[in-house]
Amino acid sequence: MGGRTYLDTVKRYFRFSRQELKALAIVVLVFAFIFSYNEWGYEKFDIFVGLGNFFRAIIIVALGIFIHEAGQRLAALKVGFKTEVKVWWYGIIIALLLAILSNGKLLFFAATGVWIHHLAVHRLGYFRYGPNVQAFGIIALMGPIANILVATLVKFLQVNLHLIPMDSVFAQKFFLFSWLFAVLNLLPIPPLDGSRLLFYSRLTYAFIFGSIAGYLVLYSLGVYSYILALLIGGAVWLLFYVFFESTWWQG
């Protein structure tokens, strides 16, 4: 698809439907409540402190989810598809139960699924015979990738170069939510992004999930290294290939 054709396609089909916006609004409110669960006061409950942190969480979560969905939609439109976002209600229930039962210590941010529909007007293109596993996998992957790229860019510009007039706490929380959102949506549970990628390529899934989850583990330990994360992803890929892929499918 050429540049002008792509821009026209984005202009026509990028916008979210009213039903999608309602679904995303529910997810944003629930995730913002969970993300700010333990921030309703410092020494004791304070409604004003809590509401301030809740509204800030709404902005952070809304940005993270929009970037995720926009990344998938832009990738889909490039190859002649349009995405549709639907709420995974079991994810909403799981997220709330984990937050309440753990007193806000266990965070689960995965409650949407992406579906793709063929744009008949743009029939000519790489994927020309309708939705398929490869299209689903690549498009789904672009959501977590968009989260990671934007979060990394924001943190670099704000923390290292001070080019973004943004509160450092806000930037840090946005960075953390984006990575958590990316990792949890890559879990191999239908209809999450990870299930789409896994069905497309198990080895690609092993490397991508290993790298992203590896970085989050390193981050929790105070180690900030993309190189080490990629090495962890490579190790996960190798272990998966040696102990599963190379033997299991041979019978």
BELSULFEN-V762618 format. One record per backbone hydrogen bond with DSSP energy under -1.0 kcal/mol. NH is the residue of the N-H (numbers start at 0). CO is the residue of the C=O. Records with the same first field share a line. If there is no record, write none. Layout:
# BELSULFEN-V762618
NH: CO + CO
This chain:
# BELSULFEN-V762618
5: 1
6: 2
7: 3
8: 4
9: 5
10: 6
11: 7
12: 8
13: 9
20: 16
21: 17
22: 18
23: 19
24: 20
25: 21
26: 22
27: 23
28: 24
29: 25
30: 26
31: 27
32: 28
33: 29
34: 30
35: 31
36: 33
38: 35
45: 39
49: 45
50: 46
51: 47
52: 48
53: 49
54: 50
55: 51
56: 52
57: 53
58: 54
59: 55
60: 56
61: 57
62: 58
63: 59
64: 60
65: 61
66: 62
67: 63
68: 64
69: 65
70: 66
71: 67
72: 68
73: 69
74: 70
75: 71
76: 72
77: 73
79: 76
80: 75
81: 116
83: 114
85: 112
87: 110
91: 87
92: 88
93: 89
94: 90
95: 91
96: 92
97: 93
98: 94
99: 95
100: 96
101: 97
103: 98
112: 85
114: 83
116: 81
118: 79
121: 118
127: 125
135: 131
136: 132
137: 133
138: 134
139: 135
140: 136
141: 137
142: 139
144: 140
145: 141
146: 142
147: 143
148: 144
149: 145
150: 146
151: 147
152: 148
153: 149
154: 150
155: 151
156: 152
157: 153
158: 154
159: 155
160: 155
162: 156
165: 163
170: 166
171: 167
172: 168
173: 169
174: 170
175: 171
176: 172
177: 173
178: 174
179: 175
180: 176
181: 177
182: 178
183: 179
184: 180
185: 182
186: 183
188: 186
191: 188
193: 184
195: 191
196: 192
197: 193
198: 194
199: 195
200: 196
204: 200
205: 201
206: 202
207: 203
208: 204
209: 205
210: 206
211: 207
212: 208
213: 209
214: 210
215: 211
216: 212
217: 213
218: 214
219: 215
221: 218
222: 217
228: 224
229: 225
230: 226
231: 227
232: 228
233: 229
234: 230
235: 231
236: 232
237: 233
238: 234
239: 235
240: 236
241: 237
242: 238
243: 239
244: 239
245: 240
247: 243
249: 246
250: 247
